[in-house]
């Protein structure tokens, strides 16, 4: 299962081996300075744009890889959303290869807090 974590001055999106194969992409790394927002998404499966650039998807079920969102060819997402993780975390980015990451989690609030982007 994919994992978001801070590593030094970077935010890292680690992918499992099977996720790397399906996404046709390795783990991703962006500068923390590129992060402009982090939020919980209650319906992560439907937050994915579903126009697949590279990866594997079945709309409304799972999406792993690079996508265009909202029908715009200029807005790029990288998503790792599984059937069993309908909720997730959205990381909005600026000046990075992708405009946002969407990652499915059982407890996205805990992930946002552990990254230092939310909570008390």
Secondary structure, DSSP 8 states (H G I E B T S, - for coil): --EEEEETTEEEEE--HHHHHHHTS--EEEEGGGEEEEEEETTHHHHS--EEEEEEEETTTEEEEEEEETTEEEEEEEEEE-TT--SEEEEEESSSSSSEEEEE-S-HHHHHHHTTSS--
